[in-house]
Amino acid sequence: MSESAPILLEVRDLHVFYGAIHAIKGISFQVREHQIVTLIGANGAGKSTTLNTIAGLIKPRSGVITFNGENVTATPASKMVSRGLALCPEGRRVFQQMTVRENLEMGAYSRPGNEVEPAIDDVFHRFPRLKERERQIAGTLSGGEQQMLAMGRALMGKPRLLMLDEPSMGLAPILVEQIFSIIQELHAAGTTILLVEQNAQMALSVADEAYVLETGDISMSGPADELLHDDNVRKAYLGD
């Protein structure tokens, strides 16, 4: 990915607290258009907190978040979707009592009514399994199907930046490969992606740039392929 691509998201000196706990300790990073950027690290490193703060779900103590050239640090989550940023949260969190179609319609609340059906058709094209389950209650879907639905719902907002929080969590290896294949397809179609993932091997294999988070700090960063072959990263996160 060329470094001449415009910066879509920039995080500068971000500090986040949970009460007295300093969860994010002044991190800075950027995501350029059409990149996949991944944040990797152990449980409790601050990966999900970072995404939730960018999405407007958590208010930072200090720092600046710039999206598409605008300062969105104080922008509430309800307005971030219409600005072109979507979060697919950890644990999928689909609307359990709604059908697949109803979940997708909920994801399109920021779009004009005449754009909803074409958007649903596009999601069904990307996720044929969801088309087969269109009228099924979301809570009865398998874990992999719920992950596809959560991703499809996020895509209904037509995001410029799609943030994925642990998309492989709890899935069988064959489904993990399928989810990451879909991530690569979305990237190839022009979607910019910020990926938080505990499966460092898979994340680094699809990303352009990577940042390693350790207890709220960025300890390493660089091209994902370089980190994939870095001895320290391999020992700490790849089980080598």
Residue pairs with C-beta under 8 A, 6 or more apart in sequence:
1 32
1 34
1 35
1 208
1 209
3 32
5 32
5 33
5 34
5 35
6 32
6 33
7 30
7 31
7 32
7 33
7 66
8 31
8 32
8 33
8 67
8 68
8 160
8 161
8 192
9 30
9 31
9 54
9 65
9 66
9 67
9 85
9 161
9 192
9 194
10 29
10 30
10 31
10 64
10 65
10 66
11 27
11 28
11 29
11 30
11 50
11 54
11 63
11 64
11 65
11 66
12 28
12 63
12 64
12 65
12 66
13 26
13 27
13 28
13 62
13 63
13 64
14 24
14 26
14 27
14 28
14 50
14 53
14 60
14 62
14 63
14 64
14 65
15 22
15 24
15 25
15 26
15 60
15 61
15 62
15 63
16 22
16 23
16 24
16 46
16 49
16 50
16 53
16 58
16 60
16 61
16 216
17 23
17 61
22 216
23 46
23 49
23 216
24 46
24 49
24 50
24 53
24 60
24 216
25 215
25 216
25 217
26 63
26 217
27 46
27 50
27 211
27 213
27 216
27 217
27 218
28 218
29 37
29 39
29 211
29 218
29 221
31 37
31 161
31 192
31 194
31 209
32 192
33 160
33 192
34 187
34 190
34 192
35 192
35 193
35 207
35 208
35 209
36 183
36 187
36 192
36 193
36 195
36 206
36 207
36 208
36 209
36 224
37 193
37 194
37 195
37 207
37 208
37 209
37 210
37 211
38 194
38 195
38 196
38 197
38 203
38 204
38 206
38 207
38 209
38 210
38 211
38 224
39 47
39 50
39 51
39 194
39 195
39 196
39 197
39 210
39 211
39 213
40 47
40 196
40 197
40 198
40 200
40 203
40 204
40 210
40 211
40 212
40 213
40 237
41 47
41 212
41 213
41 214
41 237
42 198
42 214
42 237
43 198
44 215
45 213
45 214
45 215
45 216
46 213
46 215
46 216
47 165
47 196
47 213
48 90
48 165
48 166
48 196
49 58
50 196
50 213
51 87
51 163
51 165
51 194
51 196
52 58
52 87
53 59
53 60
53 65
54 65
54 67
54 85
54 87
54 163
54 194
55 77
55 80
55 85
55 87
55 163
56 72
56 75
56 76
56 77
56 78
56 79
56 80
57 77
57 87
59 74
60 73
63 73
64 71
64 73
65 71
65 72
65 73
66 72
67 80
67 83
67 84
67 85
67 161
68 83
68 84
68 160
70 83
72 80
72 83
72 85
75 83
81 109
81 110
81 157
81 159
82 110
82 157
84 157
84 158
84 159
84 160
84 161
85 159
85 160
85 161
85 163
86 107
86 154
86 155
86 157
86 159
86 161
86 162
86 163
87 154
87 163
87 165
88 150
88 151
88 153
88 154
88 162
88 163
88 164
88 165
88 167
89 150
89 165
90 165
90 166
90 169
90 196
91 166
91 169
92 143
92 146
92 147
92 149
92 150
93 150
94 103
94 138
94 139
94 141
94 146
94 149
94 150
94 153
95 102
95 103
95 106
95 138
96 137
96 138
96 139
97 137
97 138
97 139
98 106
98 137
98 138
99 134
99 135
99 136
99 137
99 138
100 130
100 133
100 134
100 135
100 136
100 138
100 141
100 149
101 120
101 134
101 135
103 138
103 149
103 152
103 153
104 119
104 120
104 123
104 130
104 149
104 152
104 153
104 156
105 116
105 120
105 156
106 153
107 152
107 153
107 154
107 155
107 156
107 157
108 115
108 116
108 119
108 120
108 156
108 157
110 157
111 119
111 156
111 157
111 158
115 158
116 156
119 155
119 156
119 158
120 156
122 155
123 130
123 152
123 155
123 156
124 130
124 131
124 134
126 152
126 155
126 182
126 185
126 186
127 148
127 149
127 151
127 152
127 182
129 145
129 148
130 145
130 148
130 149
130 152
133 141
133 145
138 146
138 149
141 149
143 170
143 171
143 175
144 171
144 172
144 175
144 178
144 179
147 167
147 171
147 175
147 179
148 179
148 182
151 162
151 164
151 167
151 179
151 182
154 162
154 164
155 162
155 186
155 191
159 191
160 192
161 192
161 193
161 194
162 186
162 191
162 192
162 193
162 194
163 193
163 194
163 195
163 196
164 183
164 193
164 194
164 195
164 196
164 197
165 196
166 196
166 197
166 198
167 179
167 180
167 183
167 195
167 197
168 175
168 176
168 179
168 180
168 197
168 198
168 199
168 202
169 198
171 179
176 199
176 202
180 202
180 205
180 206
183 193
183 195
183 206
184 206
186 193
187 193
187 206
195 203
195 206
195 207
197 203
200 233
200 237
200 238
201 228
201 238
203 210
203 224
204 210
204 224
204 225
204 227
204 228
204 233
205 224
205 228
206 224
207 224
208 223
208 224
209 221
209 222
209 223
209 224
210 221
210 222
210 223
210 224
210 227
211 218
211 220
211 221
212 218
212 219
212 220
212 221
212 227
212 233
212 237
213 219
220 227
220 230
220 232
220 233
221 227
227 233
228 234
228 238
231 240
234 240
